[in-house]
């Protein structure tokens, strides 16, 4: 993947396109390749433009969402899918992830978090907005703690749950962004995960950290 992340939006409501396009264009490492409103257009534009990330609202799908996602994954295997949800319960999120979606974000999320979500899935990680992650944690029976995290690692987890960016974490901890990335990688190794979401999720399951709503 080149440095510029190509993003395609699929949502039936065209008013949303204006806001998302502005957010994407204000991100220096992203390019907005267009917006579509129907499932047929999604497949056509994905095959034509090969976007790195497709922001897809479920309202563009007329039939089975799962069947459409499977077909989309087959047609555009390299495109990462970030689902835009009005609301998502635990079962819905799990079904989407199992079907090949790379992340889920609520439409009510803060606009500033969308670029972070796009970058995350573009890099091959799984992204879940905090409210969705919390629902998954609540649905899990906590396990006994198998290893303790140090104070700095707990700070990082709290910031992950609050959806802080690398830059915001660096400013709050008075360190460089490179240091934050190193701390994150060490945390992933310690918890046996590969992403931000995985770190917060696994820590919650182990009862080492249970996030509080911001």
Secondary structure by P-SEA (a helix, b strand, c coil): cccbbbbbbbcccaaaaaaaaaaaaaccccccccccccaaaaaaaaaaccccccccccccccccaaaaaaaaaaacccbbbbbbcccccaaaaaaaaaacccccccccccccaaaaaaaaaaabbbbbcaaaaaaaaaacccccccccccaaaaaaaaaaaacccaaaaaaaacccaaaaaaaaaaaaaaaccccaaaaaaaaaaacccccccc
